[in-house]
Every structure is written in C-alpha cells, then in structure tokens.
Amino acid sequence: MINDIVKGQVLTSMLKNVNNAIYKVIQDTVNGEFKGQVYNFGLKENGVGTTDFKYTRQIIGSENINFVENLKADIISGKIKVN
C-alpha cells in the first residue's frame, strides 16, 4: 500500500478487495450456485473499504475515524442509500 511507502503522508487509501469477489465467485461455482450476472461488491460484501489508518490515526483523530466508521455501518445497514 502507498501508506507503507510514505508513512504519515497519505491520510487514507481506498481498498478494492478484489480477492473477496474472486473467492465468492469461485465458491459459488464449486457449490453449483454461480449465475452469469453482474455482481456488486460494496461495503456490505467487503468489496471496498478504507485502510486501517496505521500511520495517520493520530493525524486524522479518533473522532473523525469513528464518524467514518459510523457512516460505513449506516451504509451497510441500509440506513444510508448509495446510488
């Protein structure tokens, strides 16, 4: 990750967890449940996310990190709709 290269200089990076999408498709195929369709992997499916703020937690502050985590939880629960 870029965070590891320039420690403390990048506030966060977005993660694209392609591995989770690939695993799900393989799992569905092995179980005979694969369907030829568009699959969307968002926050709920752990397809995207943010880094763990390893080098910037102190810069961003726990209040802001908690705010982002609460937004993520609201998106996952459906309280906030993302189009």
Beta strands, then each sheet from edge to edge (+ up, - down):
strand 1: 14-16
strand 2: 48-50
sheet 1: 1+ 2-
end
